[in-house]
Amino acid sequence: MTTPSSANPADQLRAAAVAFIAAQPGGPQRLLAQHTADATGRCRGCTTPGYGTAHGQWPCTPVLLARAAAQDAS
Ligand SMILES: [Zn+2]
């Protein structure tokens, strides 16, 4: 894994999240299995709290982070 040279806090937070996901056994694959698009293009994994209905636009942030983690692992 490469460490970004940027001191941007958002970049550092993103890198930490990607590293955390990559460190979990099957982490990226588990996230990608949970966060899939429904027929309207919303994420089944990012639901409205208290309702359980698909909420977030897909691909959501967890999918983007999991894709980056999967790339780091390969
Ligand atoms: Zn999601």
N, CA, C, O and the ligand as a Tripos MOL2 file, in Angstrom:
@<TRIPOS>MOLECULE
protein
  297   295    75     0     0
PROTEIN
NO_CHARGES

@<TRIPOS>ATOM
      1 N           0.8420   -1.1930    0.0000 N.3       1 MET1
      2 CA          0.0000    0.0000    0.0000 C.3       1 MET1
      3 C           0.8740    1.2380    0.0000 C.2       1 MET1
      4 O           1.9080    1.2890    0.6660 O.2       1 MET1
      5 N           0.4450    2.2290   -0.7530 N.am      2 THR2
      6 CA          1.1790    3.4780   -0.8000 C.3       2 THR2
      7 C           0.5630    4.4590    0.1830 C.2       2 THR2
      8 O          -0.6530    4.4760    0.3780 O.2       2 THR2
      9 N           1.3920    5.2610    0.7890 N.am      3 THR3
     10 CA          0.9200    6.2820    1.7100 C.3       3 THR3
     11 C           0.8970    7.6130    0.9820 C.2       3 THR3
     12 O           1.9240    8.0560    0.4690 O.2       3 THR3
     13 N          -0.2700    8.2610    0.9310 N.am      4 PRO4
     14 CA         -0.3220    9.5380    0.2210 C.3       4 PRO4
     15 C           0.5550   10.5810    0.9070 C.2       4 PRO4
     16 O           0.6140   10.6570    2.1340 O.2       4 PRO4
     17 N           1.2310   11.3800    0.0880 N.am      5 SER5
     18 CA          2.1050   12.4030    0.6530 C.3       5 SER5
     19 C           1.3060   13.6330    1.0490 C.2       5 SER5
     20 O           1.8200   14.5180    1.7330 O.2       5 SER5
     21 N           0.0400   13.6930    0.6170 N.am      6 SER6
     22 CA         -0.7820   14.8550    0.9230 C.3       6 SER6
     23 C          -1.0650   14.9460    2.4120 C.2       6 SER6
     24 O          -1.2580   13.9310    3.0810 O.2       6 SER6
     25 N          -1.0880   16.1650    2.9230 N.am      7 ALA7
     26 CA         -1.4200   16.3870    4.3230 C.3       7 ALA7
     27 C          -2.9000   16.7050    4.4830 C.2       7 ALA7
     28 O          -3.3440   17.0550    5.5770 O.2       7 ALA7
     29 N          -3.6730   16.5860    3.3940 N.am      8 ASN8
     30 CA         -5.1020   16.8630    3.4460 C.3       8 ASN8
     31 C          -5.7790   15.8770    4.4060 C.2       8 ASN8
     32 O          -5.6950   14.6660    4.2020 O.2       8 ASN8
     33 N          -6.4490   16.3810    5.4500 N.am      9 PRO9
     34 CA         -7.0880   15.4720    6.4220 C.3       9 PRO9
     35 C          -8.0840   14.5220    5.7700 C.2       9 PRO9
     36 O          -8.1990   13.3710    6.1900 O.2       9 PRO9
     37 N          -8.8030   14.9790    4.7560 N.am     10 ALA10
     38 CA         -9.7720   14.1010    4.0900 C.3      10 ALA10
     39 C          -9.0650   12.9510    3.3880 C.2      10 ALA10
     40 O          -9.5520   11.8210    3.4120 O.2      10 ALA10
     41 N          -7.9160   13.2250    2.7590 N.am     11 ASP11
     42 CA         -7.1450   12.1680    2.1010 C.3      11 ASP11
     43 C          -6.6090   11.1820    3.1260 C.2      11 ASP11
     44 O          -6.6030    9.9740    2.8870 O.2      11 ASP11
     45 N          -6.1580   11.6920    4.2660 N.am     12 GLN12
     46 CA         -5.6310   10.8170    5.3070 C.3      12 GLN12
     47 C          -6.7340    9.9360    5.8790 C.2      12 GLN12
     48 O          -6.5120    8.7570    6.1560 O.2      12 GLN12
     49 N          -7.9300   10.5100    6.0570 N.am     13 LEU13
     50 CA         -9.0600    9.7440    6.5760 C.3      13 LEU13
     51 C          -9.4630    8.6600    5.5900 C.2      13 LEU13
     52 O          -9.7510    7.5290    5.9830 O.2      13 LEU13
     53 N          -9.4810    9.0100    4.3030 N.am     14 ARG14
     54 CA         -9.8300    8.0370    3.2690 C.3      14 ARG14
     55 C          -8.8110    6.9000    3.2630 C.2      14 ARG14
     56 O          -9.1910    5.7310    3.1920 O.2      14 ARG14
     57 N          -7.5240    7.2310    3.3360 N.am     15 ALA15
     58 CA         -6.4780    6.2070    3.3340 C.3      15 ALA15
     59 C          -6.6110    5.2950    4.5390 C.2      15 ALA15
     60 O          -6.4010    4.0870    4.4300 O.2      15 ALA15
     61 N          -6.9580    5.8650    5.6940 N.am     16 ALA16
     62 CA         -7.1260    5.0530    6.8980 C.3      16 ALA16
     63 C          -8.3180    4.1170    6.7460 C.2      16 ALA16
     64 O          -8.2550    2.9590    7.1570 O.2      16 ALA16
     65 N          -9.4030    4.6120    6.1570 N.am     17 ALA17
     66 CA        -10.5960    3.7780    5.9610 C.3      17 ALA17
     67 C         -10.3020    2.6380    4.9950 C.2      17 ALA17
     68 O         -10.7170    1.5020    5.2240 O.2      17 ALA17
     69 N          -9.5820    2.9430    3.9080 N.am     18 VAL18
     70 CA         -9.2290    1.9110    2.9280 C.3      18 VAL18
     71 C          -8.3420    0.8570    3.5760 C.2      18 VAL18
     72 O          -8.5410   -0.3390    3.3610 O.2      18 VAL18
     73 N          -7.3640    1.2920    4.3690 N.am     19 ALA19
     74 CA         -6.4580    0.3500    5.0350 C.3      19 ALA19
     75 C          -7.2250   -0.5210    6.0250 C.2      19 ALA19
     76 O          -6.9570   -1.7170    6.1400 O.2      19 ALA19
     77 N          -8.1740    0.0730    6.7340 N.am     20 PHE20
     78 CA         -8.9750   -0.6800    7.7040 C.3      20 PHE20
     79 C          -9.7940   -1.7560    6.9930 C.2      20 PHE20
     80 O          -9.8220   -2.9060    7.4300 O.2      20 PHE20
     81 N         -10.4550   -1.3880    5.9080 N.am     21 ILE21
     82 CA        -11.2660   -2.3530    5.1600 C.3      21 ILE21
     83 C         -10.3770   -3.4650    4.6090 C.2      21 ILE21
     84 O         -10.7300   -4.6420    4.6800 O.2      21 ILE21
     85 N          -9.2140   -3.0850    4.0560 N.am     22 ALA22
     86 CA         -8.3110   -4.0740    3.4600 C.3      22 ALA22
     87 C          -7.7890   -5.0470    4.5130 C.2      22 ALA22
     88 O          -7.4750   -6.1930    4.1890 O.2      22 ALA22
     89 N          -7.6910   -4.6060    5.7790 N.am     23 ALA23
     90 CA         -7.1400   -5.4540    6.8450 C.3      23 ALA23
     91 C          -8.1430   -6.4860    7.3400 C.2      23 ALA23
     92 O          -7.7500   -7.4460    8.0030 O.2      23 ALA23
     93 N          -9.4390   -6.3130    7.0350 N.am     24 GLN24
     94 CA        -10.4480   -7.2670    7.4950 C.3      24 GLN24
     95 C         -10.4740   -8.4610    6.5480 C.2      24 GLN24
     96 O         -10.4880   -8.2730    5.3310 O.2      24 GLN24
     97 N         -10.4810   -9.6990    7.0810 N.am     25 PRO25
     98 CA        -10.6050  -10.8580    6.1920 C.3      25 PRO25
     99 C         -11.8980  -10.7800    5.3840 C.2      25 PRO25
    100 O         -12.9900  -10.7750    5.9520 O.2      25 PRO25
    101 N         -11.7740  -10.7210    4.0690 N.am     26 GLY26
    102 CA        -12.9440  -10.6290    3.2070 C.3      26 GLY26
    103 C         -13.6480   -9.2900    3.2870 C.2      26 GLY26
    104 O         -14.7900   -9.1650    2.8450 O.2      26 GLY26
    105 N         -12.9910   -8.2920    3.8420 N.am     27 GLY27
    106 CA        -13.6110   -6.9840    4.0580 C.3      27 GLY27
    107 C         -14.1740   -6.3400    2.8010 C.2      27 GLY27
    108 O         -15.3600   -6.0130    2.7550 O.2      27 GLY27
    109 N         -13.3390   -6.1520    1.7740 N.am     28 PRO28
    110 CA        -13.8690   -5.5100    0.5620 C.3      28 PRO28
    111 C         -15.0190   -6.3090   -0.0500 C.2      28 PRO28
    112 O         -16.0280   -5.7400   -0.4660 O.2      28 PRO28
    113 N         -14.8560   -7.6400   -0.1020 N.am     29 GLN29
    114 CA        -15.8900   -8.4720   -0.7270 C.3      29 GLN29
    115 C         -17.1950   -8.4050    0.0590 C.2      29 GLN29
    116 O         -18.2750   -8.3950   -0.5300 O.2      29 GLN29
    117 N         -17.0990   -8.3580    1.3920 N.am     30 ARG30
    118 CA        -18.3030   -8.3050    2.2210 C.3      30 ARG30
    119 C         -19.0560   -6.9920    1.9840 C.2      30 ARG30
    120 O         -20.2800   -6.9840    1.8580 O.2      30 ARG30
    121 N         -18.3160   -5.8940    1.9260 N.am     31 LEU31
    122 CA        -18.9610   -4.6060    1.6880 C.3      31 LEU31
    123 C         -19.6110   -4.5640    0.3100 C.2      31 LEU31
    124 O         -20.7310   -4.0800    0.1460 O.2      31 LEU31
    125 N         -18.8770   -5.0890   -0.6850 N.am     32 LEU32
    126 CA        -19.4150   -5.0540   -2.0440 C.3      32 LEU32
    127 C         -20.6480   -5.9420   -2.1720 C.2      32 LEU32
    128 O         -21.5180   -5.6690   -2.9990 O.2      32 LEU32
    129 N         -20.7370   -7.0110   -1.3570 N.am     33 ALA33
    130 CA        -21.9110   -7.8860   -1.3880 C.3      33 ALA33
    131 C         -23.1130   -7.2230   -0.7240 C.2      33 ALA33
    132 O         -24.2540   -7.4470   -1.1290 O.2      33 ALA33
    133 N         -22.8560   -6.4100    0.2940 N.am     34 GLN34
    134 CA        -23.9570   -5.7630    1.0220 C.3      34 GLN34
    135 C         -24.4630   -4.5250    0.2980 C.2      34 GLN34
    136 O         -25.6570   -4.2280    0.3290 O.2      34 GLN34
    137 N         -23.5590   -3.8060   -0.3530 N.am     35 HIS35
    138 CA        -23.9230   -2.5250   -0.9650 C.3      35 HIS35
    139 C         -24.0890   -2.7150   -2.4690 C.2      35 HIS35
    140 O         -23.1470   -2.5400   -3.2410 O.2      35 HIS35
    141 N         -25.2920   -3.0730   -2.8610 N.am     36 THR36
    142 CA        -25.6060   -3.2670   -4.2720 C.3      36 THR36
    143 C         -26.7420   -2.3220   -4.6590 C.2      36 THR36
    144 O         -27.4990   -1.8730   -3.7980 O.2      36 THR36
    145 N         -26.8600   -2.0240   -5.9430 N.am     37 ALA37
    146 CA        -27.8800   -1.0990   -6.4180 C.3      37 ALA37
    147 C         -29.2210   -1.8020   -6.5440 C.2      37 ALA37
    148 O         -29.2900   -2.9570   -6.9640 O.2      37 ALA37
    149 N         -30.2910   -1.0970   -6.1770 N.am     38 ASP38
    150 CA        -31.6300   -1.6320   -6.4400 C.3      38 ASP38
    151 C         -32.0860   -1.1310   -7.8200 C.2      38 ASP38
    152 O         -31.3030   -0.5280   -8.5540 O.2      38 ASP38
    153 N         -33.3390   -1.3810   -8.1640 N.am     39 ALA39
    154 CA        -33.8420   -1.0470   -9.4930 C.3      39 ALA39
    155 C         -33.8460    0.4550   -9.7600 C.2      39 ALA39
    156 O         -33.8620    0.8780  -10.9150 O.2      39 ALA39
    157 N         -33.8330    1.2640   -8.6970 N.am     40 THR40
    158 CA        -33.8750    2.7140   -8.8770 C.3      40 THR40
    159 C         -32.4830    3.3420   -8.7520 C.2      40 THR40
    160 O         -32.3560    4.5670   -8.7700 O.2      40 THR40
    161 N         -31.4300    2.5090   -8.6250 N.am     41 GLY41
    162 CA        -30.0760    3.0360   -8.5420 C.3      41 GLY41
    163 C         -29.6790    3.4840   -7.1550 C.2      41 GLY41
    164 O         -28.6960    4.2060   -6.9890 O.2      41 GLY41
    165 N         -30.4420    3.0570   -6.1490 N.am     42 ARG42
    166 CA        -30.0780    3.3830   -4.7690 C.3      42 ARG42
    167 C         -29.4450    2.1670   -4.1150 C.2      42 ARG42
    168 O         -29.6480    1.0320   -4.5470 O.2      42 ARG42
    169 N         -28.6690    2.4260   -3.0560 N.am     43 CYS43
    170 CA        -27.9040    1.3530   -2.4180 C.3      43 CYS43
    171 C         -28.7630    0.6020   -1.4100 C.2      43 CYS43
    172 O         -29.3990    1.2010   -0.5420 O.2      43 CYS43
    173 N         -28.7680   -0.7390   -1.5430 N.am     44 ARG44
    174 CA        -29.5180   -1.5760   -0.5880 C.3      44 ARG44
    175 C         -28.8390   -1.6010    0.7780 C.2      44 ARG44
    176 O         -29.4920   -1.8780    1.7840 O.2      44 ARG44
    177 N         -27.5350   -1.3150    0.8280 N.am     45 GLY45
    178 CA        -26.8040   -1.3630    2.0870 C.3      45 GLY45
    179 C         -26.9030   -0.0690    2.8770 C.2      45 GLY45
    180 O         -26.7560   -0.0750    4.0990 O.2      45 GLY45
    181 N         -27.1520    1.0420    2.1920 N.am     46 CYS46
    182 CA        -27.2600    2.3410    2.8530 C.3      46 CYS46
    183 C         -28.7420    2.6810    2.9790 C.2      46 CYS46
    184 O         -29.3360    3.2910    2.0900 O.2      46 CYS46
    185 N         -29.3200    2.2730    4.1030 N.am     47 THR47
    186 CA        -30.7590    2.4110    4.2770 C.3      47 THR47
    187 C         -31.1100    3.6070    5.1500 C.2      47 THR47
    188 O         -30.2810    4.1140    5.9050 O.2      47 THR47
    189 N         -32.3480    4.0390    5.0290 N.am     48 THR48
    190 CA        -32.8530    5.1150    5.8730 C.3      48 THR48
    191 C         -32.9930    4.5940    7.2960 C.2      48 THR48
    192 O         -33.6920    3.6040    7.5110 O.2      48 THR48
    193 N         -32.3460    5.2360    8.2860 N.am     49 PRO49
    194 CA        -32.4380    4.7500    9.6570 C.3      49 PRO49
    195 C         -33.8870    4.6430   10.1320 C.2      49 PRO49
    196 O         -34.6730    5.5780    9.9740 O.2      49 PRO49
    197 N         -34.2280    3.4990   10.7120 N.am     50 GLY50
    198 CA        -35.5640    3.2840   11.2410 C.3      50 GLY50
    199 C         -36.5560    2.7490   10.2220 C.2      50 GLY50
    200 O         -37.6520    2.3240   10.5880 O.2      50 GLY50
    201 N         -36.1810    2.7640    8.9410 N.am     51 TYR51
    202 CA        -37.1040    2.3100    7.8960 C.3      51 TYR51
    203 C         -36.5620    1.0980    7.1340 C.2      51 TYR51
    204 O         -37.3180    0.2170    6.7260 O.2      51 TYR51
    205 N         -35.2440    1.0710    6.9500 N.am     52 GLY52
    206 CA        -34.6470   -0.0550    6.2500 C.3      52 GLY52
    207 C         -34.8110    0.0060    4.7490 C.2      52 GLY52
    208 O         -34.5240   -0.9650    4.0490 O.2      52 GLY52
    209 N         -35.2730    1.1460    4.2450 N.am     53 THR53
    210 CA        -35.4240    1.2760    2.8050 C.3      53 THR53
    211 C         -34.1460    1.8350    2.1950 C.2      53 THR53
    212 O         -33.4250    2.6050    2.8290 O.2      53 THR53
    213 N         -33.8750    1.4340    0.9490 N.am     54 ALA54
    214 CA        -32.6740    1.8990    0.2600 C.3      54 ALA54
    215 C         -32.6620    3.4220    0.2250 C.2      54 ALA54
    216 O         -33.6770    4.0520   -0.0740 O.2      54 ALA54
    217 N         -31.5180    4.0040    0.5300 N.am     55 HIS55
    218 CA        -31.4600    5.4430    0.7200 C.3      55 HIS55
    219 C         -30.3980    6.0980   -0.1560 C.2      55 HIS55
    220 O         -30.7090    6.9760   -0.9620 O.2      55 HIS55
    221 N         -29.1550    5.6760    0.0000 N.am     56 GLY56
    222 CA        -28.0460    6.3670   -0.6470 C.3      56 GLY56
    223 C         -27.9710    6.0840   -2.1370 C.2      56 GLY56
    224 O         -28.4240    5.0450   -2.6180 O.2      56 GLY56
    225 N         -27.3880    7.0340   -2.8520 N.am     57 GLN57
    226 CA        -27.1550    6.8380   -4.2870 C.3      57 GLN57
    227 C         -26.0190    5.8360   -4.4510 C.2      57 GLN57
    228 O         -25.0170    5.9170   -3.7400 O.2      57 GLN57
    229 N         -26.1630    4.8970   -5.3740 N.am     58 TRP58
    230 CA        -25.1460    3.8820   -5.6270 C.3      58 TRP58
    231 C         -24.3370    4.2570   -6.8590 C.2      58 TRP58
    232 O         -24.9490    4.7310   -7.8160 O.2      58 TRP58
    233 N         -23.0150    4.0910   -6.9270 N.am     59 PRO59
    234 CA        -22.1810    3.5220   -5.8640 C.3      59 PRO59
    235 C         -21.9720    4.4970   -4.7100 C.2      59 PRO59
    236 O         -21.6820    5.6760   -4.9100 O.2      59 PRO59
    237 N         -22.1270    3.9770   -3.5150 N.am     60 CYS60
    238 CA        -22.0140    4.7790   -2.2990 C.3      60 CYS60
    239 C         -20.5550    4.8330   -1.8370 C.2      60 CYS60
    240 O         -19.6830    4.1770   -2.4070 O.2      60 CYS60
    241 N         -20.3150    5.6170   -0.8070 N.am     61 THR61
    242 CA        -18.9520    5.7520   -0.2850 C.3      61 THR61
    243 C         -18.3650    4.4140    0.1520 C.2      61 THR61
    244 O         -17.2050    4.1480   -0.1640 O.2      61 THR61
    245 N         -19.1120    3.5430    0.8720 N.am     62 PRO62
    246 CA        -18.5300    2.2390    1.2320 C.3      62 PRO62
    247 C         -18.0830    1.4270    0.0180 C.2      62 PRO62
    248 O         -17.0620    0.7430    0.0840 O.2      62 PRO62
    249 N         -18.8220    1.4880   -1.0850 N.am     63 VAL63
    250 CA        -18.4330    0.7600   -2.2970 C.3      63 VAL63
    251 C         -17.1290    1.3310   -2.8580 C.2      63 VAL63
    252 O         -16.2340    0.5770   -3.2400 O.2      63 VAL63
    253 N         -17.0220    2.6590   -2.9070 N.am     64 LEU64
    254 CA        -15.8190    3.2850   -3.4420 C.3      64 LEU64
    255 C         -14.6040    2.9340   -2.5800 C.2      64 LEU64
    256 O         -13.5250    2.6690   -3.1090 O.2      64 LEU64
    257 N         -14.7770    2.9300   -1.2590 N.am     65 LEU65
    258 CA        -13.6820    2.5830   -0.3600 C.3      65 LEU65
    259 C         -13.3290    1.0900   -0.5050 C.2      65 LEU65
    260 O         -12.1520    0.7300   -0.5010 O.2      65 LEU65
    261 N         -14.3390    0.2320   -0.6320 N.am     66 ALA66
    262 CA        -14.0860   -1.2100   -0.7640 C.3      66 ALA66
    263 C         -13.3800   -1.5080   -2.0710 C.2      66 ALA66
    264 O         -12.5000   -2.3690   -2.1150 O.2      66 ALA66
    265 N         -13.7520   -0.8070   -3.1480 N.am     67 ARG67
    266 CA        -13.0520   -1.0100   -4.4200 C.3      67 ARG67
    267 C         -11.5910   -0.6310   -4.2950 C.2      67 ARG67
    268 O         -10.7190   -1.3370   -4.8030 O.2      67 ARG67
    269 N         -11.3120    0.4890   -3.6170 N.am     68 ALA68
    270 CA         -9.9190    0.9160   -3.4090 C.3      68 ALA68
    271 C          -9.1790   -0.0920   -2.5520 C.2      68 ALA68
    272 O          -8.0150   -0.3930   -2.8140 O.2      68 ALA68
    273 N          -9.8460   -0.6240   -1.5210 N.am     69 ALA69
    274 CA         -9.2020   -1.6080   -0.6440 C.3      69 ALA69
    275 C          -8.8990   -2.8950   -1.4110 C.2      69 ALA69
    276 O          -7.8530   -3.5080   -1.2030 O.2      69 ALA69
    277 N          -9.8020   -3.3030   -2.2900 N.am     70 ALA70
    278 CA         -9.5940   -4.5170   -3.0780 C.3      70 ALA70
    279 C          -8.4100   -4.3300   -4.0160 C.2      70 ALA70
    280 O          -7.6440   -5.2660   -4.2440 O.2      70 ALA70
    281 N          -8.2570   -3.1260   -4.5610 N.am     71 GLN71
    282 CA         -7.1130   -2.8510   -5.4360 C.3      71 GLN71
    283 C          -5.8090   -2.8920   -4.6470 C.2      71 GLN71
    284 O          -4.8020   -3.4070   -5.1340 O.2      71 GLN71
    285 N          -5.8260   -2.3540   -3.4400 N.am     72 ASP72
    286 CA         -4.6250   -2.3490   -2.6060 C.3      72 ASP72
    287 C          -4.2130   -3.7710   -2.2610 C.2      72 ASP72
    288 O          -3.0230   -4.0720   -2.1690 O.2      72 ASP72
    289 N          -5.2140   -4.6630   -2.0670 N.am     73 ALA73
    290 CA         -4.9280   -6.0280   -1.6420 C.3      73 ALA73
    291 C          -4.3800   -6.8680   -2.7910 C.2      73 ALA73
    292 O          -3.7080   -7.8700   -2.5470 O.2      73 ALA73
    293 N          -4.6500   -6.4820   -4.0380 N.am     74 SER74
    294 CA         -4.2130   -7.2890   -5.1880 C.3      74 SER74
    295 C          -2.8470   -6.8850   -5.6760 C.2      74 SER74
    296 O          -2.3370   -7.4660   -6.6350 O.2      74 SER74
    297 ZN        -24.0920    1.6010    0.3500 Zn       75 ZN75
@<TRIPOS>BOND
     1     1     2 1
     2     2     3 1
     3     3     4 2
     4     3     5 am
     5     5     6 1
     6     6     7 1
     7     7     8 2
     8     7     9 am
     9     9    10 1
    10    10    11 1
    11    11    12 2
    12    11    13 am
    13    13    14 1
    14    14    15 1
    15    15    16 2
    16    15    17 am
    17    17    18 1
    18    18    19 1
    19    19    20 2
    20    19    21 am
    21    21    22 1
    22    22    23 1
    23    23    24 2
    24    23    25 am
    25    25    26 1
    26    26    27 1
    27    27    28 2
    28    27    29 am
    29    29    30 1
    30    30    31 1
    31    31    32 2
    32    31    33 am
    33    33    34 1
    34    34    35 1
    35    35    36 2
    36    35    37 am
    37    37    38 1
    38    38    39 1
    39    39    40 2
    40    39    41 am
    41    41    42 1
    42    42    43 1
    43    43    44 2
    44    43    45 am
    45    45    46 1
    46    46    47 1
    47    47    48 2
    48    47    49 am
    49    49    50 1
    50    50    51 1
    51    51    52 2
    52    51    53 am
    53    53    54 1
    54    54    55 1
    55    55    56 2
    56    55    57 am
    57    57    58 1
    58    58    59 1
    59    59    60 2
    60    59    61 am
    61    61    62 1
    62    62    63 1
    63    63    64 2
    64    63    65 am
    65    65    66 1
    66    66    67 1
    67    67    68 2
    68    67    69 am
    69    69    70 1
    70    70    71 1
    71    71    72 2
    72    71    73 am
    73    73    74 1
    74    74    75 1
    75    75    76 2
    76    75    77 am
    77    77    78 1
    78    78    79 1
    79    79    80 2
    80    79    81 am
    81    81    82 1
    82    82    83 1
    83    83    84 2
    84    83    85 am
    85    85    86 1
    86    86    87 1
    87    87    88 2
    88    87    89 am
    89    89    90 1
    90    90    91 1
    91    91    92 2
    92    91    93 am
    93    93    94 1
    94    94    95 1
    95    95    96 2
    96    95    97 am
    97    97    98 1
    98    98    99 1
    99    99   100 2
   100    99   101 am
   101   101   102 1
   102   102   103 1
   103   103   104 2
   104   103   105 am
   105   105   106 1
   106   106   107 1
   107   107   108 2
   108   107   109 am
   109   109   110 1
   110   110   111 1
   111   111   112 2
   112   111   113 am
   113   113   114 1
   114   114   115 1
   115   115   116 2
   116   115   117 am
   117   117   118 1
   118   118   119 1
   119   119   120 2
   120   119   121 am
   121   121   122 1
   122   122   123 1
   123   123   124 2
   124   123   125 am
   125   125   126 1
   126   126   127 1
   127   127   128 2
   128   127   129 am
   129   129   130 1
   130   130   131 1
   131   131   132 2
   132   131   133 am
   133   133   134 1
   134   134   135 1
   135   135   136 2
   136   135   137 am
   137   137   138 1
   138   138   139 1
   139   139   140 2
   140   139   141 am
   141   141   142 1
   142   142   143 1
   143   143   144 2
   144   143   145 am
   145   145   146 1
   146   146   147 1
   147   147   148 2
   148   147   149 am
   149   149   150 1
   150   150   151 1
   151   151   152 2
   152   151   153 am
   153   153   154 1
   154   154   155 1
   155   155   156 2
   156   155   157 am
   157   157   158 1
   158   158   159 1
   159   159   160 2
   160   159   161 am
   161   161   162 1
   162   162   163 1
   163   163   164 2
   164   163   165 am
   165   165   166 1
   166   166   167 1
   167   167   168 2
   168   167   169 am
   169   169   170 1
   170   170   171 1
   171   171   172 2
   172   171   173 am
   173   173   174 1
   174   174   175 1
   175   175   176 2
   176   175   177 am
   177   177   178 1
   178   178   179 1
   179   179   180 2
   180   179   181 am
   181   181   182 1
   182   182   183 1
   183   183   184 2
   184   183   185 am
   185   185   186 1
   186   186   187 1
   187   187   188 2
   188   187   189 am
   189   189   190 1
   190   190   191 1
   191   191   192 2
   192   191   193 am
   193   193   194 1
   194   194   195 1
   195   195   196 2
   196   195   197 am
   197   197   198 1
   198   198   199 1
   199   199   200 2
   200   199   201 am
   201   201   202 1
   202   202   203 1
   203   203   204 2
   204   203   205 am
   205   205   206 1
   206   206   207 1
   207   207   208 2
   208   207   209 am
   209   209   210 1
   210   210   211 1
   211   211   212 2
   212   211   213 am
   213   213   214 1
   214   214   215 1
   215   215   216 2
   216   215   217 am
   217   217   218 1
   218   218   219 1
   219   219   220 2
   220   219   221 am
   221   221   222 1
   222   222   223 1
   223   223   224 2
   224   223   225 am
   225   225   226 1
   226   226   227 1
   227   227   228 2
   228   227   229 am
   229   229   230 1
   230   230   231 1
   231   231   232 2
   232   231   233 am
   233   233   234 1
   234   234   235 1
   235   235   236 2
   236   235   237 am
   237   237   238 1
   238   238   239 1
   239   239   240 2
   240   239   241 am
   241   241   242 1
   242   242   243 1
   243   243   244 2
   244   243   245 am
   245   245   246 1
   246   246   247 1
   247   247   248 2
   248   247   249 am
   249   249   250 1
   250   250   251 1
   251   251   252 2
   252   251   253 am
   253   253   254 1
   254   254   255 1
   255   255   256 2
   256   255   257 am
   257   257   258 1
   258   258   259 1
   259   259   260 2
   260   259   261 am
   261   261   262 1
   262   262   263 1
   263   263   264 2
   264   263   265 am
   265   265   266 1
   266   266   267 1
   267   267   268 2
   268   267   269 am
   269   269   270 1
   270   270   271 1
   271   271   272 2
   272   271   273 am
   273   273   274 1
   274   274   275 1
   275   275   276 2
   276   275   277 am
   277   277   278 1
   278   278   279 1
   279   279   280 2
   280   279   281 am
   281   281   282 1
   282   282   283 1
   283   283   284 2
   284   283   285 am
   285   285   286 1
   286   286   287 1
   287   287   288 2
   288   287   289 am
   289   289   290 1
   290   290   291 1
   291   291   292 2
   292   291   293 am
   293   293   294 1
   294   294   295 1
   295   295   296 2
@<TRIPOS>SUBSTRUCTURE
     1 MET1         2 RESIDUE 1 A MET
     2 THR2         6 RESIDUE 1 A THR
     3 THR3        10 RESIDUE 1 A THR
     4 PRO4        14 RESIDUE 1 A PRO
     5 SER5        18 RESIDUE 1 A SER
     6 SER6        22 RESIDUE 1 A SER
     7 ALA7        26 RESIDUE 1 A ALA
     8 ASN8        30 RESIDUE 1 A ASN
     9 PRO9        34 RESIDUE 1 A PRO
    10 ALA10       38 RESIDUE 1 A ALA
    11 ASP11       42 RESIDUE 1 A ASP
    12 GLN12       46 RESIDUE 1 A GLN
    13 LEU13       50 RESIDUE 1 A LEU
    14 ARG14       54 RESIDUE 1 A ARG
    15 ALA15       58 RESIDUE 1 A ALA
    16 ALA16       62 RESIDUE 1 A ALA
    17 ALA17       66 RESIDUE 1 A ALA
    18 VAL18       70 RESIDUE 1 A VAL
    19 ALA19       74 RESIDUE 1 A ALA
    20 PHE20       78 RESIDUE 1 A PHE
    21 ILE21       82 RESIDUE 1 A ILE
    22 ALA22       86 RESIDUE 1 A ALA
    23 ALA23       90 RESIDUE 1 A ALA
    24 GLN24       94 RESIDUE 1 A GLN
    25 PRO25       98 RESIDUE 1 A PRO
    26 GLY26      102 RESIDUE 1 A GLY
    27 GLY27      106 RESIDUE 1 A GLY
    28 PRO28      110 RESIDUE 1 A PRO
    29 GLN29      114 RESIDUE 1 A GLN
    30 ARG30      118 RESIDUE 1 A ARG
    31 LEU31      122 RESIDUE 1 A LEU
    32 LEU32      126 RESIDUE 1 A LEU
    33 ALA33      130 RESIDUE 1 A ALA
    34 GLN34      134 RESIDUE 1 A GLN
    35 HIS35      138 RESIDUE 1 A HIS
    36 THR36      142 RESIDUE 1 A THR
    37 ALA37      146 RESIDUE 1 A ALA
    38 ASP38      150 RESIDUE 1 A ASP
    39 ALA39      154 RESIDUE 1 A ALA
    40 THR40      158 RESIDUE 1 A THR
    41 GLY41      162 RESIDUE 1 A GLY
    42 ARG42      166 RESIDUE 1 A ARG
    43 CYS43      170 RESIDUE 1 A CYS
    44 ARG44      174 RESIDUE 1 A ARG
    45 GLY45      178 RESIDUE 1 A GLY
    46 CYS46      182 RESIDUE 1 A CYS
    47 THR47      186 RESIDUE 1 A THR
    48 THR48      190 RESIDUE 1 A THR
    49 PRO49      194 RESIDUE 1 A PRO
    50 GLY50      198 RESIDUE 1 A GLY
    51 TYR51      202 RESIDUE 1 A TYR
    52 GLY52      206 RESIDUE 1 A GLY
    53 THR53      210 RESIDUE 1 A THR
    54 ALA54      214 RESIDUE 1 A ALA
    55 HIS55      218 RESIDUE 1 A HIS
    56 GLY56      222 RESIDUE 1 A GLY
    57 GLN57      226 RESIDUE 1 A GLN
    58 TRP58      230 RESIDUE 1 A TRP
    59 PRO59      234 RESIDUE 1 A PRO
    60 CYS60      238 RESIDUE 1 A CYS
    61 THR61      242 RESIDUE 1 A THR
    62 PRO62      246 RESIDUE 1 A PRO
    63 VAL63      250 RESIDUE 1 A VAL
    64 LEU64      254 RESIDUE 1 A LEU
    65 LEU65      258 RESIDUE 1 A LEU
    66 ALA66      262 RESIDUE 1 A ALA
    67 ARG67      266 RESIDUE 1 A ARG
    68 ALA68      270 RESIDUE 1 A ALA
    69 ALA69      274 RESIDUE 1 A ALA
    70 ALA70      278 RESIDUE 1 A ALA
    71 GLN71      282 RESIDUE 1 A GLN
    72 ASP72      286 RESIDUE 1 A ASP
    73 ALA73      290 RESIDUE 1 A ALA
    74 SER74      294 RESIDUE 1 A SER
    75 ZN75       297 GROUP 0 **** ****
